[in-house]
Amino acid sequence: MQTELSHSFKKKGIMKWTGIFVIAELILITILFNTSIAAQINPVYDAALNTLPENQGWSILHIGDNPTPTVSDQTLHQEATSEGSVDNWAASPTGTINFDSSDTFVLRAELKVLMSEYNTLGTQWRAGYGLSIVDEQNRVFIVGISDTGVRLTTSAQWLEEDSSSFYSFGTTSAFNDYQLEISNGTAKLIINDSSVLMLSAGSPQSLTNWDSNQVRFGDFSLLAESRTDLHFISFQHIPAFIACDPCFPWKNHGEYIRCVSHWVEEMVYTGYLTEEEGHVLVSIAARSDIGKKN
């Protein structure tokens, strides 16, 4: 590829200047990215540290008589929760969450469901386990995860009319990667690199025990039980100018390269990069160690 690039640059007589421009753009992106990160602290929970979420900056909402969660073998264990009880954790980034922004907000979890109920209650439904993001306007996206599948809702009351369809999926066979991405007023749920559900943002909600500008995970419902193992959960606010945060906990190197490739395609299409510059950036990303496991 480098031979083709070199030939292309020489043909246009701008190889030297293109290289300078690429380096300048990389420096500018790095400065902008580092400035953004310095201004933000995004919540992360990593069970590999063998501590509970409370010891990593998360606050717990405990109601009822659920068994105390434990951590062992780099996994957070929530034993069988009971109806009438909840145990979930919340944290707030220092930056602002706005679902209408062109920035991307990502909540990601590596989770194995051992047991999680799915109950319907007239015009409402409940799942035993949940992931959620609340923006500055008290609008919510909730991912309800049960034994047999997942569903999205924008209703704090889990109303049917404000929810997606039910996506059937076996959540109990292994640890799965759940990724909720929100940008430009739309949420997309990705499981193991496959997009499965989408839903538009709803109206502001009346919230009890929840705050605006907050992310949350765990047993949400008084009306559904669950038992789960969790490896990690992370939240990222990715500015629109760079959609492939090198500090994000990428699943592998290939996932990072795919993100860079898609981002480069968009930048070339919109005229921010030439095709030659895009090829160089993808090549640089491919040679990096980002996403590779130590």
N, C-alpha and C positions, 0 to 999 in steps of 0.2 A: 504493500500500500504506500510505503514511503517513496518508492521509486515513481509510482504514478503521481503522487502529490508533487514530488520534485519536478517531474516533467511538466505538470500543469502550471506550476509557479514560474518555471523558466520560460514557458511558452508565452506567458503574459508579461514576463519581465519584471515581476514584482515579488519574487520569492523572499528577498531580504525584507522588504517592507511588510509583506503579509506576516512573516514570522514576528516582526516587531509588534504589529497590531495585535496578533494573537496573544503574545506575552502581556501586552498592555491590558488587554481585555481580561486575561486571567488574573492579573494583579488587581484590577478594578473590582472584579467579581469577588475576589478573596477579601479585599478591604471592606466592601459592602456587606459581605456575608459575616465577617468577623465582628463588624460594628453591630449588626443586627443581633447576633448571638450574645454579644456582651451586654446588650440592653435587655435580654430576656433570660429567664430561667424556666425551663420546661420540665414538668414533672416526669420522673421515671421511677419505676419500682423494679428492682432486680433481685429475685429470690436467690441468685447465686451468692449474694452477700450473706445469706443465712440469717437475715433479720426480718422482722415483720414490717409491713408498710409504715406503721407508726414511727419506726426508727429511721425511716428514709424520707420523712417530711410529709407523709400523708396523715390525714385525720380520719378516725374511724367513727362510723355511725352504727351503734350497737343498740338494738331494741329486742327485748325478749330474752330467751334462754338458750340461744344457739351455743354449741360447743366452741371453746376458744380456738381460733385458727392457730396453726403451728407451721413452722418452717423446718424442713429436713431434706437432705439430698438435693439442695438447690431448688426446692419447690415449695410454694405456699399451698398448704392443705386447708381447705375449708370443708370440715366434716358436715354430715347431713344437717342442713338447716331445717327449721320447722316452721309451719304456717303460724303466723302471728309474731314472727321474729325476723329481723334483718341484720346483716353484717356487711357493710360496704365501706369503701375508702374514697376519700375525695382530696384533691389538691388543685391549686390554682396557679397558672403560669403568671409571670410578671407582665407579659404582653396582653393585649386585648384580643378577645375572640369575637369576630363578627362574621356570621355565616354568609353575608352578602359580599364579603371581600374577595378580591381576585387572588389573595394569598390562599395557601392550602393548609388546612388543619388536619392533622393525622393522629388518630388514637389507635394504637396497635397493641395486641395481646397475643401471647402464646399460651394457649389454654387447652386443657383436657377436661371435658365434662364427664364425670362419673355417673351423675344422675341429675336431671333437671326437669321439672314439670312444665307442661304447657297447659294452661287452663283458660277457658273462655267463660266470661261472666256477662251474659247479655250483650251489651254494646261495647264491652271491654274485653281485654285479654291480659294474661300475665305469663311470663317465663321466669323460671327459677333463678337465672343468672343474667346480669346485664352489664353493658358498657355504655357510658353516656358522655356527651359534651353539652354544656350549657353556655350560650354566648352572652354578650353584655346586655342584650335585650330580653333575657330570660326565655329565649327560644331554645328548644332542646332537640337533640337527636338521641334516641335510645336504641341500642341493639339488644333485643331479647334473645337469649340463647337457651334452647331446651335440648332434651335428648335427641329429638328427631328433626331439628331444624332451627332456622333463625328468622327473625322478622325485625323490621325497622318501624319506629313510630316517632312522630313529632309531638305526641301528647303525653303530658305528665300523668294523665289518667289512663294511658294506654288505650285510647279509643280506637275502635275498628276503623272509623271513617278517616282517621288521621294516620293510618298505618299502611305499610306496603303489603304485598302478598306474602304468604308464608313460603319460605324456601326450604324444601326438604333436604336434609343433609345429616349424615350420621356423625354426630359430634363426639361420640364416646369411644371410638376405636383407637384414637391416637391424639397427641398434641397437635392442634391446628393453629395456623396463623390467621388471626382476624385483624383486618385493617379497615377502619372507618375513615374515609377521606371526605372532607367538606371544602367546597370552593364555589364561589359564585352562586350561592343559595341552594346548592344541591349536594346531597350526601350520597356516597357510593360505598357499598360494603364489599370488600374483597376478602375471599377466603382462599388461602394457599395459592395466591397469585391469580385467582380467577374472580372477575367481577360478577356478583350474584344478585345484588339488589341496588336500586336507586330510589331516592325520595327527595322531594323539594321541601325546603324549610317551611315550617308552619308559623303560627302566631305566638306571641309571648304567652308564657304559662304562669299560673299561680303555683308557686313552689313551696313545699313544706320541708324543712330540714336540708334543703339544697340552696346553693347560692349561684348567682350569675358568675360568668367567667370561670367555669370550673369543669374539671373532668372527674369521672367517678367510675368505679368498677366493683363488682361483687354481687352479693345477694340483695336485690332491690325490693323484692315483693313480700308483703305480709301474707300473700295468698298463693304462693307457689314455693316449693322446696327445691333445694339443689345441693350437690356435693361436687367439688371441683378441685383440680390441681392447676396451679399457675406458675409459669417460669418467669415471665416478665410482662410489664406493661409500660408503654411510653407514649408521651404526647409530644408532637412537634408542630410548631408554627413555622411553615416554610414560606418565606417571602416570594412574591410572584416572580422576582427577577432571577431566582435560582430555585428550581423545583427538585433538586437532587442534593439534599443536605449531606455532606460527607460524614457528619457526626451522627446521622440517623442510624439506628441499629439494623442495618440491612441484613436480610436473611442470608444472602450470599453475594459474591462478587458479580454474578450474572444479573441479579436483580438491580444492582447499582448501575451496571452498564446499560441495561434496558432503559432505565430512567434517564440517563444522560443522553442516550440515542434519541429518545422521544423529545427531550427538551431541545436538543440541537435541531431536530427537524422543525420544531416550532419556531426557533430563533431564525433559522434559514428562511422559512416560509414568510415570516414577518419582516425580514430584511435586516435583522440585527446582526446576523453573521452571514458570511459568504459560505458557499459549499466547501471551499478549501479550508476555511477556518473551522467549520464544523467537523470535517474529517480529522483535523489535528486534535481538536478537543476530545473527540471520541477515542482517538488513539492514546491520548494522555490518560484518560480515564481507564482504558483497558490495561494500561501498564501499571496503574496504581494498585495499592493493596487494600483499597476500601472495600469492605464487605467480606474480605477473606478472614477465615477463622485462624486464630493463632494455634 
